[in-house]
Amino acid sequence: MIINIYKPRGITSFGVVKKIRKIVGEKKVGHGGTLDPFAEGVLIIGTSSDTKELKKITDTDKTYTASIELGKTTNTLDPDGDVIKRKKIPRLSESKINKVLDSFLGSSMQTPPMFSAKKIGGVKLYELARKNIIVDRKPTQINISDIKILNFNETNIVFTVSCSKGTYIRVLGKEIAEKLGTVGHLNSLIRTRVGEYVINDSVSLDQFKHSWKLYTH
């Protein structure tokens, strides 16, 4: 079965997989696209023979709603890391923010962050980062098809973005802050769409636990 789960904040994507395994009693369970522990939203789960569909699902475009906290950045580019830099925030305006956001539309190259599940030489980057080991990462091509401001104040910007697979929104948040003349990190991230799967159709782990047998009919 393919399940559109709402991953809550504070759990890893693999943590969700383990919970689904326990609920359905099936060892062969996978997910279609990692969400960071601090992130929440649509996480596509596949079980049994349907796990083969996950690669196709992972390759689809995704949509996120994200919030950037300006004026300080962390080593993980999210709220779970340590603050490593602070910088004064310039005066913001909607037109200035829109101009910066628009500059990210289309294809570009993006370097994966050290704190990520991407593997180099068979080792996940975050495992190296936790040992203070920094390695060279090859930039990958990404595409941003839509990006819009939702609201902002003196220290925070909330925006929505639709992008290709492999796009790190934490890196995008950092780059937006830098183009605005300051530093920043994401303080929230919600994935609202994975291909045709949308957040309004997602179910919580509790909801799935109490109704999963309906998915088998």
N, C-alpha and C positions, 0 to 999 in steps of 0.2 A: 504494500500500500504506500501511497504518497500522502504525507500529512503536512499541512501548513500550520506549524506550531508558532505561538507567540513566545519567543525566548525572553524570559525576564532578565532584568539587570542583576549582575552579581554571580552568574553561573557561566561556565564555559560552554561552547557549542557541543563539545564532547560530553560534558556533564549532562546535557539534554539527551544526547544519544544513549547514555547509560541508563537514564531514567526510562526512556522509551523501551529499551531492551527488557528492563525489569517488568514493565507494564504488560507488554505483549508476549513475553516469554520467547523472544526470537533473538538469536545471537547476531544474525546478519542485519545490522542497522547502520545507516550512515546519514550524513547531512550534506546538503547542497550549498556550500558557501559559508565559511567561518564568520561568526560575529564575535567581536571582542567581549570579554566578561562585562565591561561597563556598558556595552551596547545592548539594545533590546529590539524586539520586533520580529519580522518574518524570518523563520528558519525552516527550510524545507527538509523534511525527514523522509527517508525511503527505507522500507523493510523488505527482507527476503529478495525475491527476484527483481523487485522494483528498484533496488539500489542501482541497477544499471542505468536508470533514467536520470540519476543525479548529475552525471557529467554534463548532459544536455541542459539541465536546469541551471547548473552553475555557470554555464557559458552565456546565459541571457543577461540583458541589462537589468540594473537595479536602481531603486529610488530610495533616498534617505532624507530624513529631517535631522539637522544637526545644529548644535549650539556651540559657538566659540566664545570662550572667556579670554578677553584681551588683557594685555599688560603683564602677563607672566606665562611662561611655558614650562613644561615638564619633560623629563627624559623619555617618557612613554607617549607624549603628545595627547594624553588623556588624564582624567582626574585621579587615576590610580598611581601615578608616578610621583617623583620628587621634583619640586620646583628647582629649575637650574638657571633660570634667567628672568629678569624683570626689566620692563622698559615702559617709559611714559606712553600713554595713549593719546594720539592726536585727536583734535575735534573731528567727529564723524558727521557725515550727512548722507541722506539716502542716495543722492546722485553719486557721491564718491564711492559708496559701497557697491552700488549697481555697476559702476564702471569697472571696479576691480573684479567683481563676480563675472561680468561679461567677458573679461580677458581670459577666462579659463574655458570658454566654450570651444568645442572642436577637439581635434587630436593634439596630444602633447606627450612628452616623456615624463615619467614619474619614477623616482627612486624609492623602492620599498623601505619602510622604517626598520631600524634594528629590532625594535620590539614588535615582532610580527611572527606569524606561524610559517612564513615562507622558509623553505629549506635550501641551504647551500651546503653541498657536500654531505647531504643526508642529515644535517643537523638544523633544527629550527633556530631561526635567528634570535628569538627571544631567549633561548637557552644560552647563547653566546653573550647576549647583552647583559644578562644577569651576572655574568662573570667579568663584566667590563671589557669584553673582547669586541672590538669593532672591526668588521670586515667590509671589503668593497662589495657593493651591490650594483648589478647592472640595471640601468633604467629600463622600464618597460613602457610600451605605448598604451595610452589610455584614451578614451573619448568621453567627453562630457556633452550630452545632447541638450540638457536644460539645467539652468541654475538660477534660482530666484531668492531674493531676500523675503523673509516672512515678517520679521520685526527686529528692532535693535534698540539699545540704549547706550549709555556712555561706556559700558564695559563688556557688553555681550551682543553677539549677532546670531540670529536664528535664520537658517536658510534651508531650502530644499534643493536637492540635486539628483539628476538622473544620469547614470554613467555606465560605462562598460565594465565587464568583469575585471578584477585585478586592480581596481581603483581604491586607494587607501584614503578614506575621508579624513583621517587624522592628519595625513600629510597635506591634503588640500586645505584643511583648517589652518595649519601652520603657515602655508604659503599665502593664504588670504590675509592673515594677520601681518605678515611681512610686507605685502604689497600696500597695506594700509599704513605702514611706517611704524609698526610695533611688533610685539610677539604675542603668541596665543596658543591655546590648546583646546581641544574639544572637552566640554563638560557634560554633554549628553549626545547620544546618537541613536536614532530609531530607524530601522530599515522598514520601509512601508510597502515595498514591492520587490519581488524577484520574478522577472518575466511576467507571466500571467497570474501569478499568485500575489494577492493583495492583503494588506493588514486587516481589513474589515472582515475577511473570511478566515482569519487565523483563530486558533483555539489555544487556550492555556493548557499547561500540563495537567492541571486538575480536571479541566473539562474533558480532555482526551482520556484521562484515566477512567472516568465514569461513563464514557460513551464509545470507547475505541472499537468495541465489537460491531458497532454500526458500520465502521469502515470496511469490514470484511464481507459485507453483503451488497 
